Amino acid sequence: MAKEVRFPKFGMSTVEVYVSQIFVNVGDRIAVGDPLVEVETDKVTLIMDSEVSGVITQVNVVKDGEYEVGDIVCLIADS
């Protein structure tokens, strides 16, 4: 079963995030701690790391795209 990776709430007032870089593609094998995407909010820029190991089965974001907190970044299946 695939795990949904969602944009977390980065701060109390943050509702939107901007994806400035994507580090994964469909089919990539990843481990815990591997970078997924770089995001920018109105206050910070940070890299979201994977919390699980597996294979990227779907990427739902594009570079330079704007998304809301809670939107799905990607799906990761057990390897």
BAFI-3210 file (N, C-alpha, C; in Angstrom, 3 decimals, decimal comma, padded with zeros to 6 digits):
// residues 79
n [1|2|3|4|5|6|7|8|9|10|11|12|13|14|15|16|17|18|19|20|21|22|23|24|25|26|27|28|29|30|31|32|33|34|35|36|37|38|39|40|41|42|43|44|45|46|47|48|49|50|51|52|53|54|55|56|57|58|59|60|61|62|63|64|65|66|67|68|69|70|71|72|73|74|75|76|77|78|79]
n.u [000,841|000,483|002,011|000,772|002,321|002,122|001,921|003,003|001,802|003,593|003,772|001,830|000,351|000,709|-000,606|-000,232|002,195|005,186|006,693|009,978|011,918|012,264|013,211|012,805|011,637|009,101|009,430|011,867|013,938|013,825|015,097|014,560|014,857|015,850|015,847|012,821|011,296|011,952|010,629|009,042|007,813|005,982|007,725|009,900|012,397|012,707|013,743|011,821|012,012|011,933|009,867|009,607|010,787|011,001|009,452|008,956|005,814|004,090|004,119|002,859|003,283|004,657|007,599|007,931|005,286|002,324|000,883|-001,467|-001,359|-001,509|-002,045|-001,283|001,984|003,502|003,335|004,438|005,416|005,745|008,940]
n.v [-001,176|002,247|005,108|008,272|011,336|014,396|018,017|019,459|021,490|024,308|026,438|028,466|030,345|029,648|028,740|028,266|026,893|027,067|025,279|024,989|023,284|019,927|016,759|014,087|011,416|009,494|006,071|006,196|004,897|005,408|006,337|006,642|009,974|010,910|013,632|015,113|017,366|020,898|023,537|026,729|029,143|031,990|032,676|030,862|028,759|025,427|021,950|019,156|016,023|012,462|010,361|007,715|004,602|003,385|003,164|005,720|006,242|008,048|011,485|014,468|017,162|020,130|021,859|025,228|025,430|026,312|025,378|024,088|023,701|020,388|019,299|016,584|015,552|013,396|009,828|006,982|003,736|000,601|-000,937]
n.w [000,000|-000,741|000,718|001,495|001,075|002,488|002,399|005,336|008,083|008,314|009,986|012,235|010,763|008,143|005,067|002,424|000,167|-001,796|-004,338|-004,938|-005,848|-007,012|-005,969|-006,568|-008,730|-010,439|-009,814|-008,536|-005,950|-002,514|000,735|004,288|005,258|002,869|000,530|-000,663|-001,738|-002,168|-000,388|-000,153|002,074|003,274|005,231|005,573|003,948|003,135|003,104|002,437|003,831|003,293|005,252|005,189|003,734|000,360|-002,897|-005,220|-006,449|-007,497|-008,344|-007,333|-007,609|-009,160|-010,247|-009,263|-008,633|-006,756|-003,690|-001,244|002,320|003,383|000,898|-001,354|-001,828|-002,909|-003,648|-001,904|-002,255|-000,502|-000,612]
ca.u [000,000|001,279|001,893|000,602|003,155|001,399|002,576|002,600|001,629|004,933|003,631|000,421|-000,340|001,030|-001,651|000,240|003,626|005,688|007,701|011,069|012,753|011,804|014,377|012,436|010,836|008,425|010,349|013,042|013,964|014,259|015,241|014,198|015,790|016,163|015,069|011,726|011,087|012,293|009,453|009,165|006,605|006,220|008,723|011,061|012,671|013,224|013,662|011,025|012,656|011,033|009,745|009,528|011,554|010,166|009,571|008,030|004,870|003,369|004,541|001,689|003,659|005,577|008,479|007,327|003,860|001,850|000,004|-001,978|-001,013|-002,370|-002,034|-000,403|003,231|003,799|002,992|005,590|005,014|006,750|009,850]
ca.v [000,000|003,469|006,133|009,635|012,350|015,667|019,212|019,705|022,893|024,779|027,482|028,690|031,151|029,177|027,972|027,972|026,661|027,167|024,250|025,585|022,234|018,555|015,885|012,692|011,098|008,204|004,943|006,343|004,252|006,371|005,880|007,645|011,088|011,419|014,830|014,980|018,656|022,116|024,397|028,069|029,775|033,422|032,900|029,969|027,842|024,202|020,722|018,086|014,717|011,320|009,730|006,266|004,061|002,744|003,575|006,793|005,754|009,185|012,813|015,322|018,575|020,568|022,961|026,560|025,350|026,739|024,365|024,358|022,769|019,212|018,707|015,429|015,790|012,185|008,551|006,103|002,343|-000,248|-001,498]
ca.w [000,000|-000,863|001,762|000,992|001,701|002,362|002,946|006,718|008,473|008,663|010,991|012,548|009,759|006,796|004,392|001,076|-000,013|-003,161|-004,582|-005,709|-006,412|-006,795|-005,956|-006,869|-009,907|-010,361|-009,968|-007,670|-004,628|-001,512|002,117|005,295|005,303|001,529|000,205|-001,629|-002,397|-001,441|-000,354|000,405|002,601|003,441|006,276|005,539|002,850|003,728|002,318|003,036|003,720|003,375|006,558|004,947|002,609|-000,645|-004,287|-005,596|-007,454|-008,077|-007,911|-007,571|-007,615|-010,211|-009,866|-009,349|-008,344|-005,434|-003,127|000,091|003,383|003,324|-000,443|-001,492|-002,551|-003,676|-003,047|-001,747|-002,012|000,155|-001,613]
c.u [000,890|000,976|001,762|001,514|002,479|002,242|002,090|002,352|002,980|004,919|002,155|-000,321|-000,105|-000,110|-001,233|001,750|003,946|006,784|008,780|011,982|012,155|013,011|014,083|011,615|010,153|009,443|011,591|012,866|014,500|014,332|014,782|015,274|016,189|015,297|014,001|011,559|011,629|011,082|009,787|007,797|006,905|007,315|009,987|011,186|013,266|013,044|012,845|011,729|011,609|011,046|009,657|010,457|010,593|010,466|008,528|007,118|004,090|003,939|003,425|002,015|004,586|006,425|007,774|005,815|003,548|000,787|-000,452|-001,451|-002,015|-002,448|-001,021|000,790|003,529|003,263|004,236|005,087|006,127|007,636|009,943]
c.v [001,245|004,440|007,493|010,568|013,689|016,822|019,414|021,198|023,370|025,874|027,749|029,423|030,671|028,344|027,575|027,755|026,728|026,124|024,837|024,540|020,871|017,632|014,444|012,606|009,759|007,105|005,024|005,561|005,278|005,715|006,999|008,725|011,630|012,636|014,545|016,266|019,784|023,027|025,739|028,498|031,257|033,711|032,068|029,248|026,594|023,021|019,703|016,768|013,611|010,745|008,211|005,876|003,427|003,254|004,653|006,263|006,880|010,475|013,776|016,802|018,858|021,711|024,276|026,544|025,826|025,769|024,782|023,312|021,619|018,576|017,566|015,777|014,608|010,965|007,688|004,711|001,617|-000,861|-002,989]
c.w [000,000|000,272|001,093|001,772|001,430|002,893|004,371|006,951|008,998|009,722|011,190|011,440|008,329|006,236|002,982|001,070|-001,504|-003,317|-005,479|-006,342|-006,067|-006,945|-006,367|-008,150|-009,684|-010,656|-009,107|-006,380|-003,636|-000,146|003,049|005,318|003,947|001,219|-000,857|-002,437|-001,523|-001,532|000,277|000,917|002,713|004,471|006,157|004,198|003,479|002,799|003,102|002,775|003,849|004,789|006,439|003,804|001,619|-002,038|-004,571|-006,705|-008,125|-007,500|-008,302|-007,629|-008,788|-009,676|-010,165|-009,130|-006,936|-004,960|-001,737|001,072|003,323|001,954|-000,498|-002,366|-003,469|-002,941|-003,029|-001,398|-001,275|-000,909|-001,517]
res [m|a|k|e|v|r|f|p|k|f|g|m|s|t|v|e|v|y|v|s|q|i|f|v|n|v|g|d|r|i|a|v|g|d|p|l|v|e|v|e|t|d|k|v|t|l|i|m|d|s|e|v|s|g|v|i|t|q|v|n|v|v|k|d|g|e|y|e|v|g|d|i|v|c|l|i|a|d|s]
***
